[in-house]
Amino acid sequence: MPGLVAAAQPPKVIPPLLSGFNPDPTICRVGKDYYLATSSFELLPGIPIYHSTDLRNWTVVSHAWTKKLPCKNDDYGIWAPTLRHHGGMFYIVVTWRGGFDNVSENYLLKAKDPKGPWSDPVMVDDTGGIDPSLFFDDDGTAWYLANRAVEKGKGWNSQTYIWMQRIDLGTGRRFGDEHALTAGVGKKPKWVEGPHLYKIDGKYVLAIAQGGTSHGHGEMVLTSDRVTGPYLPLSEEPLLTAVDWGNESPYQSFGHADIVDTPDGRHFAVFLGRRFAVEAASDGGKRLYCPLGRETFMCPVAIGKGVKSIVFECGKCIAGSWTDSTKTRYSLMSRPDDANRYVKAQSQTDKIDYPQQEPHFFGGLRLATEETQDSKRSNPSSTNSR
């Protein structure tokens, strides 16, 4: 199967590019400068923007999201941004979901300088679904992509599909015909999401995640000669995944990839993954836990001529480091049932050194708990990862 990367055993060490809470990475290049953004869920300000010139050393230069919206808990908030640059402007499309119902909203933000200021978010009209993305064709046409659930009763359990439509980036309004691109690859795939579209070597290349963002996660790649399809998979198996390494592997959940090219024509992918620690369980077996949540990884991508094959080279993952130049203090989006509680974090400059533990939440946490009126304990606190 062309491009299949999963081996019987994972490489001994797969280093993250951005350690700690850095899920759903997206990347773009402008000249010799690379910019990367990740999900922030309920943290404010949200959507950290990282900058690098060498793909190894990264600095947070701004945060694109400052709007405070209601958020039920740390499973919700700001999800899966896509960062793109076109015509001298940086664009982000991203999902917000409060968790109080099954409704999600997708927003558009833009800035001339990735250091900000970023525009107020503009809602993309009546999209539904999650994980929006943007693609600019050779003629300048802006296409908007996202996933959407199949109408209840008309598909299999957890079936979603990827669709595309033109968008006016001035207003956030979609127009023209909608085009359904794919419902995933294989037998009854679940949770098809995270679409990104590229033009490589004359081919339209569609990368999608499927299987959910846990143990079954993987990345599929499809190609077409026309922007609206039909799109055919390069393989019936994931081209990027940790599934074949088993549930006891210390590396899990690889997928949700975004591809960037370099000035000399090479390609790299950023993707999310989880690193698990192992400890003995009370029943004599093993227990896996993931204290750092989903992190950002990066690997080289080998693309065959005419995009007849793609290989994500996970054995060559790049070890990265990062700092935060913004010295930001974070709070949480409001929770109507618990609006008095906040967790505040400082940048890596004030990180706490935990023995044999890497920093979490944007390079390190300072937790400042605050007494709540309805609590019998004087200083309740917790840490969570997603």
Secondary structure, 3 states (H helix, E strand, C coil): CCCCCCCCCCCCCCCCCECCCCCCCEEEEECCEEEEECCCECEECEEEEEEECCCCEEEEEEEEECCCCCCCCCCCEEEEEEEEEECCEEEEEEEEECCCCCCCEEEEEEECCCCCCCCCCEECCCCCCCCCEEEECCCCCEEEEEEEECCCCCCCCCCEEEEEEEEECCCCEEEEEEEEEECCCCCCCCCCEEEEEEEECCEEEEEEEECCCCCCCEEEEEEECCCCCCCEECCCCCCEECHHHCCCCCEEEEEEEEEEECCCCCEEEEEEEEECEEEECCCCCEEEECCCCEEEEEEEEEECHHHCCEEECHHHCCCCEEEECCCCCCEECCCCCCCCCCCCCCCHHHCCCCCCCCCCCCCCCCCCCCCCCCCCCCCCCCCCCC
